[in-house]
Each structure stands twice: as C-alpha cells, then as structure tokens.
C-alpha cells in the first residue's frame, strides 16, 4: 500500500513538472570538448531531456568557464561533471543517478616515469584544467612542486602530448566507456576514482525528479 502511494506521488510530481516545462524557455546546458563527453554522455543526456519533455540547447564550452557560467546563471547546467569538480560550488546540484564512474588519471608519453613519483618527487610540467588541478592538489598537496600548463579545451590535449610538447597530463576517464583512440597509445596511471553526474543550477531543483527518472530510463535502455 505504501509503495503504491509513493509511486502515485512520484507520478504526480513528474506530471506537474512536465506540465510546467511545456512552453518554458529552453535550458542552456554546456558540455566539455572531451571525447567521452561528446560521444557518450552528451547523447545520453540529450535523450533524457527528450524523454522528460524538457527543451534544452547544448553548447560547447571551455573547461574554465563551465562552473562560473552556471553559478552566474548565464547557463543552466552541464552535461556531466565529476563529483569532486562541482562539490565546492553550492549553487550546483547533481541530478539523477551517476552517468558513469570516472578515474582521475595521469597520462604519460612513452619512456618516462608514470607513477605517483611524478607528482610528489620529480618536478615536471603537467597539463591540466583549472578544476582538475584544484582537485589534484587537494588529494596530493605535494604536487604543488610541479608546474601546471592550464588547458581549457580538452580536445587539444592529445595534440599537446602527441607532439611531445609535454610528457604528462591529468585526465578524467570513464571506467565504463573506452579510452579515446587519440589517447590509447599513452601510458595511464590511476590516481583516484569518483562518480560523474549531470548537474544543474539549484534554481532548477524542481526538475530533478523528472530528469532523474528520465536519466535512469535512458541508462536502462542503453544497458548502462
């Protein structure tokens, strides 16, 4: 009986949110130029919005702007972010089940050390986004001895390593989705794991139940 009442309440919430979304202005959702975001997460989230009947425009955005644009209410959310990346931003909420589990990894070109010693012992230049650098230094304070080359377009990362401009980079990869082909030849050292979620500005919290259900449905349809 209680289960039936709970399901009925959930359906009412979803129907009310769906009705409110009809005629509303489309949301603006950013996404990173990360191969797995573009090829895996973006289609999944687009399908979830279609399933929920919520209009949204999806725009590519440099990594350093994503969270600041959401908190400034210039955009409404982002397709997928690791929990450690958005956790300090109190205006940003996770929506639905995790889209995937992710690993923060150290990418290394051939014939160089590829382990924790790179972070804590041997000063090196490491390519990273501003937020990946922040999370890394929280986990590995000793890594401050390294120099960091900030990159905002993750699509350029393979080029920076493949042309041997740099030997190391911090990257976030899904444990469920394949490593992009452009990085497959690099050595990979696991640093730590996280979960990655679709995120919205907290002002859209009323949509969370509707989108959570849609994300879960699409994931189930895709066997994820």
Order of alpha helices (4+ residues) and beta strands (2+ residues): alpha-beta-alpha-beta-alpha-beta-alpha-beta-alpha-beta-alpha-beta-alpha-beta-beta-alpha
